[in-house]
Amino acid sequence: MISLMRVAVLVVAGLMLAAAGEPQTVETPISNPQALAPFFEAQAGDGPLRILHIGDSHIARDTFSGDLRSLLGDERGAGGRGMLPPGTVYAFFQARGVELDMSEGWEIFRARDEEASGPFGVMSARVTARAGTSPWIALSGIEPAAERLLIGYMRHPDGGVVQVRVDAALHAIPTNRAAGPAFAALAIPEGTQIIRLAAAGDGDVTLTSLVLEADRDGVTLSNAGWPGATAEIMARWDDTVLRTELGRLEPHLIIVGYGTNEGFDDALDLAAYEAVLRDQLLRLKRFAPGAALLLTGGPDGTRLPLYADTESREPDEWACAQLSDDERAEYQSLLEAKSTGLLRWHAPPQFDALLALQKRVAVDAGAAHWDWRAAMGGACSIHDWRLAEPQWAKPDHVHLTAEGYAASAAVLRKALNGAFVAWDTVR
């Protein structure tokens, strides 16, 4: 039997949701918009528009980036699907515009695993089939259609062969060449239903990425996110692989979307992180000189202390409020003492400083910056999004629902449009 107190709690929760109303976004202009000139030049022309979106889990699952791809494609037309990882290299992988399947037998090396050695590219993973094995990777349901598949692989004097079956046609790509990264290009005939790659030969085969290209003009947006990643993962990307990949993708815009995992790391050394972020932004500019850079920062995020009693009180019933300066200074001590004053949703103590740092470094490095958190409504907006109807945030108060990511993509697209109109007016 449900207790009267429990019934009262459920009624209060229902009233809170009912009173919350519809979620909102806030128009947030782009800082340092002149840094987007290379992207705007391409946008003003009639040719293809190529974007690379890198970041953490918000980008990895192709929700925020997928919605942005759709919005841009609706305006300009769709190009190719762009770059993909070499298989389902992390749990719960998903991508729009293609079905990617992978057999057992591949050894997966992940840049987030500190013990894993490189080389890594922007997909932050590579897969290897050992000599004598023949695991496969399959692509199907490609939408929009592509004219070409690029296979990113590592050459090695003792390398094996990549066998690629495009419907009924069979191709062989030997990898036993002088060591280094390379791309092999294969035509995809119209109407192709499935592409299957398999390892063969008497040597190892290592893949770093797959790319679906189209010859038509339109928008190609490649998303390269990794769950749990921070901007420091970029430091693990190999120079030669990165230069090869960016040289082939030729992005007009690189969107950098880290911030959540850094902001939730209470032990983060902000000075050391700043040095890494600055170095990696300059590295991207060096290896992709024709691309504009845009940092989006992380979205709003909050936490409840682990000692909060969420059994007798639903998580959504707790209030949300920023930490005071004193609470920030004494945060760890307050946690250890299980302070009742912290029993509310709040941003981690370094979150504000981390987001401010990202904006400052972006502008210093000649990049543009868009404040995703501000576009949500600022501090505690993710709590408002969680209580709203429909709900735009998930229960963890870190990730968004599909509707939340779609709204975020729409408000970013509006900010890009506003910056483009201003640029186009005075150019």
C-alpha positions as CSV (number, residue, x, y, z in Angstrom):
1,M,0.0,0.0,0.0
2,I,1.3,3.5,-0.9
3,S,1.6,5.7,2.2
4,L,-0.2,9.0,2.5
5,M,3.2,10.8,2.6
6,R,4.2,9.1,-0.7
7,V,1.0,10.1,-2.3
8,A,1.6,13.7,-1.2
9,V,5.1,13.6,-2.7
10,L,3.8,12.3,-6.0
11,V,1.1,15.0,-6.1
12,V,3.7,17.7,-5.4
13,A,5.9,16.4,-8.1
14,G,3.0,16.4,-10.5
15,L,2.1,20.0,-9.6
16,M,5.7,21.1,-10.1
17,L,5.7,19.6,-13.6
18,A,2.4,21.1,-14.4
19,A,3.5,24.5,-13.3
20,A,6.8,24.5,-15.1
21,G,5.3,25.3,-18.5
22,E,7.1,24.9,-21.8
23,P,10.9,25.0,-21.9
24,Q,12.6,28.0,-23.5
25,T,15.8,28.9,-25.2
26,V,17.5,32.3,-25.2
27,E,18.9,33.9,-28.3
28,T,22.6,34.0,-27.7
29,P,24.9,35.8,-30.2
30,I,28.3,34.4,-31.1
31,S,31.3,36.1,-29.6
32,N,34.2,37.0,-31.9
33,P,32.0,36.2,-35.0
34,Q,34.7,37.6,-37.4
35,A,36.6,34.4,-36.7
36,L,33.9,32.6,-38.7
37,A,34.8,34.4,-42.0
38,P,36.2,31.3,-43.7
39,F,32.9,29.5,-43.0
40,F,30.9,32.5,-44.1
41,E,32.8,32.8,-47.3
42,A,31.9,29.1,-48.2
43,Q,28.3,29.7,-47.1
44,A,28.0,32.7,-49.4
45,G,29.1,30.6,-52.4
46,D,27.3,27.8,-54.2
47,G,29.7,24.9,-53.4
48,P,29.7,22.3,-50.7
49,L,29.7,23.2,-47.0
50,R,31.8,20.9,-44.8
51,I,31.7,20.9,-41.0
52,L,33.5,18.8,-38.4
53,H,31.9,18.7,-35.0
54,I,34.1,17.2,-32.3
55,G,33.4,16.8,-28.6
56,D,32.0,14.6,-25.8
57,S,28.9,12.5,-25.4
58,H,26.6,15.4,-26.4
59,I,28.2,15.1,-29.9
60,A,29.0,11.3,-29.9
61,R,25.4,10.1,-30.2
62,D,24.7,12.3,-33.2
63,T,21.7,14.1,-31.6
64,F,22.8,17.7,-31.3
65,S,25.1,17.3,-34.4
66,G,22.5,15.3,-36.3
67,D,19.9,18.0,-35.7
68,L,22.3,20.7,-36.8
69,R,23.1,18.6,-39.9
70,S,19.4,18.4,-40.7
71,L,18.8,22.1,-40.3
72,L,21.7,23.1,-42.5
73,G,20.7,20.4,-45.0
74,D,17.1,21.7,-45.2
75,E,18.5,25.1,-46.1
76,R,21.3,24.2,-48.5
77,G,20.8,20.6,-49.4
78,A,22.5,17.5,-48.1
79,G,26.0,16.4,-49.1
80,G,27.6,13.2,-48.0
81,R,27.3,11.7,-44.5
82,G,30.9,12.5,-43.7
83,M,33.3,10.7,-41.4
84,L,32.4,7.8,-39.2
85,P,34.4,5.7,-36.7
86,P,35.9,2.4,-37.9
87,G,33.0,0.4,-36.5
88,T,30.9,0.5,-33.3
89,V,33.9,1.4,-31.1
90,Y,32.0,2.3,-27.9
91,A,28.8,1.1,-26.2
92,F,25.5,2.5,-27.3
93,F,27.0,3.8,-30.6
94,Q,24.5,5.4,-32.9
95,A,24.6,7.5,-36.1
96,R,22.1,9.1,-38.3
97,G,22.2,8.5,-42.0
98,V,23.8,5.1,-41.9
99,E,23.7,1.7,-40.2
100,L,27.1,0.6,-38.9
101,D,27.6,-3.0,-37.8
102,M,30.7,-4.8,-36.6
103,S,31.5,-8.5,-35.9
104,E,33.6,-9.8,-33.0
105,G,37.2,-10.3,-33.7
106,W,38.4,-6.6,-34.0
107,E,40.7,-5.4,-31.3
108,I,39.6,-1.9,-30.4
109,F,42.0,0.8,-29.1
110,R,40.4,3.8,-27.5
111,A,42.1,7.1,-26.9
112,R,40.3,7.5,-23.6
113,D,42.1,4.4,-22.3
114,E,45.3,5.8,-20.9
115,E,47.1,2.5,-21.3
116,A,46.2,2.3,-25.0
117,S,48.9,3.4,-27.4
118,G,48.3,5.4,-30.5
119,P,48.1,6.4,-33.2
120,F,44.6,8.0,-33.0
121,G,42.8,10.4,-35.3
122,V,39.7,12.5,-34.7
123,M,37.6,9.4,-34.1
124,S,39.7,8.7,-31.0
125,A,39.8,5.0,-31.8
126,R,41.3,2.5,-34.2
127,V,40.5,-1.2,-34.8
128,T,42.9,-4.0,-35.7
129,A,42.3,-7.4,-37.1
130,R,45.2,-9.8,-36.4
131,A,46.8,-11.9,-39.1
132,G,44.7,-15.0,-39.8
133,T,41.4,-13.5,-38.7
134,S,38.6,-12.1,-40.9
135,P,36.3,-10.0,-38.8
136,W,33.9,-7.6,-40.8
137,I,32.3,-4.2,-40.7
138,A,29.2,-3.4,-42.6
139,L,27.5,-0.2,-43.8
140,S,23.9,-0.1,-44.9
141,G,20.9,2.3,-45.0
142,I,23.1,5.1,-46.4
143,E,21.0,8.2,-46.5
144,P,21.5,10.5,-48.3
145,A,23.2,8.5,-51.1
146,A,27.0,8.7,-51.3
147,E,29.2,8.4,-54.4
148,R,32.3,7.3,-52.6
149,L,33.6,5.5,-49.6
150,L,36.9,6.4,-48.1
151,I,38.6,3.9,-45.9
152,G,41.2,5.3,-43.5
153,Y,43.8,2.7,-42.6
154,M,47.4,2.4,-41.4
155,R,50.0,1.2,-43.8
156,H,52.6,-1.2,-42.5
157,P,55.3,-3.2,-44.4
158,D,53.8,-6.4,-43.0
159,G,50.2,-5.3,-43.3
160,G,47.3,-7.5,-44.6
161,V,44.5,-6.8,-47.0
162,V,41.2,-5.0,-46.6
163,Q,38.6,-6.8,-48.7
164,V,35.6,-4.6,-49.6
165,R,32.4,-6.0,-51.1
166,V,30.1,-3.3,-52.6
167,D,26.9,-5.2,-53.3
168,A,28.3,-7.9,-55.7
169,A,31.6,-6.2,-56.5
170,L,34.7,-7.2,-54.6
171,H,37.8,-5.0,-54.1
172,A,41.1,-5.6,-52.4
173,I,43.1,-2.9,-50.6
174,P,46.7,-4.0,-49.7
175,T,48.1,-2.3,-46.6
176,N,51.6,-3.6,-46.9
177,R,53.3,-0.3,-47.8
178,A,55.6,2.2,-46.0
179,A,54.3,2.9,-42.6
180,G,51.8,5.7,-42.2
181,P,48.1,6.7,-42.5
182,A,46.3,6.6,-45.8
183,F,42.9,6.7,-47.4
184,A,41.6,4.3,-50.1
185,A,38.6,5.5,-52.2
186,L,36.0,3.2,-53.7
187,A,33.1,4.2,-55.9
188,I,29.6,3.4,-54.5
189,P,27.2,2.7,-57.5
190,E,23.7,4.1,-57.3
191,G,21.3,1.8,-55.5
192,T,24.0,0.1,-53.4
193,Q,22.4,-1.6,-50.4
194,I,25.3,-2.8,-48.3
195,I,29.0,-2.4,-48.1
196,R,31.0,-5.0,-46.2
197,L,34.7,-4.7,-45.2
198,A,36.7,-7.7,-44.0
199,A,40.3,-8.3,-43.1
200,A,42.3,-10.8,-45.1
201,G,45.8,-11.8,-46.0
202,D,48.7,-12.8,-43.8
203,G,49.2,-9.5,-41.9
204,D,47.4,-7.3,-39.4
205,V,44.9,-4.8,-40.7
206,T,44.2,-1.5,-38.9
207,L,41.4,1.0,-39.7
208,T,41.1,4.5,-38.3
209,S,37.9,5.9,-40.0
210,L,35.3,5.6,-42.7
211,V,34.1,8.5,-44.8
212,L,31.0,8.7,-47.0
213,E,31.4,11.4,-49.7
214,A,29.1,12.9,-52.3
215,D,30.0,14.9,-55.4
216,R,26.9,17.2,-55.2
217,D,27.0,20.5,-53.4
218,G,25.3,20.5,-50.0
219,V,26.1,20.2,-46.3
220,T,28.4,17.5,-45.0
221,L,28.6,17.4,-41.2
222,S,30.9,14.9,-39.6
223,N,30.4,14.3,-35.9
224,A,33.4,12.9,-33.9
225,G,32.4,12.8,-30.2
226,W,33.5,10.4,-27.5
227,P,31.5,9.6,-24.3
228,G,33.2,11.0,-21.2
229,A,35.8,12.9,-23.2
230,T,37.4,16.3,-22.3
231,A,39.3,18.6,-24.6
232,E,42.5,16.8,-23.5
233,I,41.6,13.9,-25.7
234,M,42.7,16.0,-28.7
235,A,46.3,15.8,-27.3
236,R,46.2,12.1,-28.0
237,W,45.6,12.5,-31.7
238,D,48.6,11.7,-33.8
239,D,50.0,14.6,-35.9
240,T,50.3,12.6,-39.1
241,V,46.9,11.0,-38.8
242,L,45.2,14.3,-37.9
243,R,46.9,16.1,-40.8
244,T,45.9,13.4,-43.2
245,E,42.3,13.4,-42.0
246,L,41.8,17.1,-42.0
247,G,43.5,17.4,-45.3
248,R,41.0,15.0,-46.8
249,L,37.9,16.4,-45.0
250,E,38.8,20.1,-45.8
251,P,36.3,21.5,-43.3
252,H,35.1,25.0,-43.6
253,L,34.1,25.0,-39.9
254,I,35.3,23.0,-36.9
255,I,32.9,23.1,-33.9
256,V,34.6,22.1,-30.7
257,G,32.1,21.0,-28.0
258,Y,33.8,20.0,-24.8
259,G,33.1,21.2,-21.3
260,T,30.8,19.0,-19.3
261,N,33.3,16.4,-18.1
262,E,35.9,19.0,-17.3
263,G,33.4,21.1,-15.4
264,F,32.3,18.1,-13.3
265,D,36.0,17.2,-12.4
266,D,36.4,18.9,-9.0
267,A,40.2,18.1,-9.1
268,L,40.8,19.7,-12.5
269,D,43.9,21.9,-12.7
270,L,42.4,24.9,-14.6
271,A,45.8,26.3,-15.5
272,A,47.1,23.0,-16.9
273,Y,43.8,22.5,-18.8
274,E,44.0,26.0,-20.2
275,A,47.4,25.2,-21.6
276,V,46.2,22.0,-23.3
277,L,43.1,23.7,-24.7
278,R,45.1,26.6,-26.1
279,D,47.6,24.2,-27.7
280,Q,45.0,22.1,-29.3
281,L,43.0,25.0,-30.8
282,L,46.2,26.3,-32.3
283,R,47.0,22.8,-33.6
284,L,43.6,22.6,-35.3
285,K,44.2,26.0,-36.9
286,R,47.7,24.8,-38.1
287,F,46.4,21.6,-39.6
288,A,43.2,23.0,-41.1
289,P,44.2,26.5,-42.1
290,G,41.1,27.0,-44.2
291,A,38.7,26.3,-41.4
292,A,37.0,28.6,-38.9
293,L,36.9,27.4,-35.3
294,L,33.8,27.7,-33.0
295,L,33.8,26.6,-29.4
296,T,30.3,26.0,-28.0
297,G,31.3,25.3,-24.3
298,G,29.3,22.8,-22.4
299,P,25.5,23.0,-21.8
300,D,24.3,23.7,-18.3
301,G,24.7,20.8,-15.9
302,T,24.0,20.3,-12.2
303,R,24.4,17.6,-9.6
304,L,22.9,16.4,-6.3
305,P,25.2,15.3,-3.5
306,L,25.5,11.5,-3.4
307,Y,24.2,11.5,0.2
308,A,20.9,13.1,-1.0
309,D,18.0,10.7,0.0
310,T,16.4,10.1,-3.4
311,E,14.4,7.2,-2.2
312,S,12.0,9.2,-0.1
313,R,12.1,12.3,-2.3
314,E,12.1,12.2,-6.0
315,P,15.2,13.9,-7.7
316,D,13.0,16.3,-9.6
317,E,11.6,17.6,-6.4
318,W,14.9,19.1,-5.2
319,A,15.4,22.8,-5.8
320,C,18.3,24.2,-7.9
321,A,20.5,27.1,-6.9
322,Q,24.0,28.2,-7.6
323,L,26.7,27.7,-5.0
324,S,27.7,30.7,-3.0
325,D,31.4,31.9,-3.0
326,D,31.8,30.4,0.5
327,E,30.2,27.1,-0.5
328,R,32.6,26.9,-3.5
329,A,35.6,27.6,-1.3
330,E,34.6,24.9,1.3
331,Y,32.9,22.5,-1.1
332,Q,34.9,19.3,-0.3
333,S,34.7,19.9,3.4
334,L,30.9,20.4,3.1
335,L,30.6,17.2,1.1
336,E,32.6,15.3,3.7
337,A,30.4,16.7,6.5
338,K,27.2,15.8,4.4
339,S,26.1,19.4,4.7
340,T,22.3,19.8,4.4
341,G,23.0,23.2,2.8
342,L,24.2,21.4,-0.3
343,L,21.0,19.3,-0.6
344,R,19.9,20.9,-3.9
345,W,20.8,20.7,-7.6
346,H,23.8,22.9,-8.2
347,A,26.6,23.3,-10.7
348,P,30.0,21.8,-9.6
349,P,32.3,24.3,-8.0
350,Q,34.6,24.8,-11.0
351,F,31.9,24.8,-13.7
352,D,31.5,28.5,-14.0
353,A,35.3,29.1,-14.1
354,L,35.8,26.4,-16.7
355,L,33.2,27.8,-19.1
356,A,34.6,31.3,-18.7
357,L,38.1,30.0,-19.3
358,Q,36.9,28.3,-22.5
359,K,35.5,31.6,-23.9
360,R,38.6,33.5,-23.0
361,V,40.9,31.0,-24.6
362,A,38.7,30.7,-27.7
363,V,38.9,34.5,-28.4
364,D,42.6,34.6,-27.6
365,A,43.2,31.8,-30.1
366,G,41.3,33.5,-32.9
367,A,38.2,31.3,-32.6
368,A,34.6,32.2,-32.2
369,H,32.6,31.2,-29.1
370,W,28.9,30.4,-28.5
371,D,27.7,30.0,-25.0
372,W,25.4,26.9,-25.0
373,R,24.6,27.3,-21.3
374,A,23.5,30.9,-21.8
375,A,21.3,29.8,-24.7
376,M,19.6,27.3,-22.4
377,G,18.8,30.2,-19.9
378,G,22.0,30.2,-17.8
379,A,22.6,28.5,-14.4
380,C,20.0,25.9,-13.3
381,S,18.3,26.1,-16.8
382,I,18.8,22.3,-17.1
383,H,16.7,21.9,-14.0
384,D,14.0,24.0,-15.6
385,W,14.3,22.0,-18.8
386,R,13.8,18.8,-16.7
387,L,10.7,20.1,-15.0
388,A,9.2,21.5,-18.2
389,E,6.6,19.9,-20.4
390,P,7.8,18.5,-22.7
391,Q,11.0,17.6,-20.8
392,W,14.1,18.8,-22.6
393,A,16.6,17.3,-20.1
394,K,17.2,13.8,-18.8
395,P,17.0,12.9,-15.1
396,D,20.8,13.1,-14.7
397,H,20.7,16.9,-15.2
398,V,23.6,16.5,-17.6
399,H,22.3,15.1,-20.8
400,L,19.3,16.4,-22.9
401,T,16.4,14.7,-24.4
402,A,16.0,14.5,-28.2
403,E,13.8,17.6,-27.9
404,G,16.4,19.4,-25.9
405,Y,19.2,18.7,-28.4
406,A,16.9,19.7,-31.3
407,A,16.2,23.0,-29.5
408,S,19.9,23.6,-28.9
409,A,20.7,23.0,-32.5
410,A,18.0,25.4,-33.6
411,V,19.2,28.2,-31.4
412,L,22.8,27.6,-32.5
413,R,21.7,27.7,-36.1
414,K,19.9,31.0,-35.4
415,A,23.1,32.4,-33.9
416,L,25.1,31.4,-36.9
417,N,22.5,32.9,-39.2
418,G,22.6,36.2,-37.3
419,A,26.4,36.3,-37.4
420,F,26.4,35.5,-41.2
421,V,23.9,38.3,-42.0
422,A,25.9,40.8,-40.0
423,W,29.1,39.7,-41.8
424,D,27.4,39.7,-45.3
425,T,26.1,43.2,-44.7
426,V,29.5,44.8,-44.1
427,R,31.8,42.6,-46.2
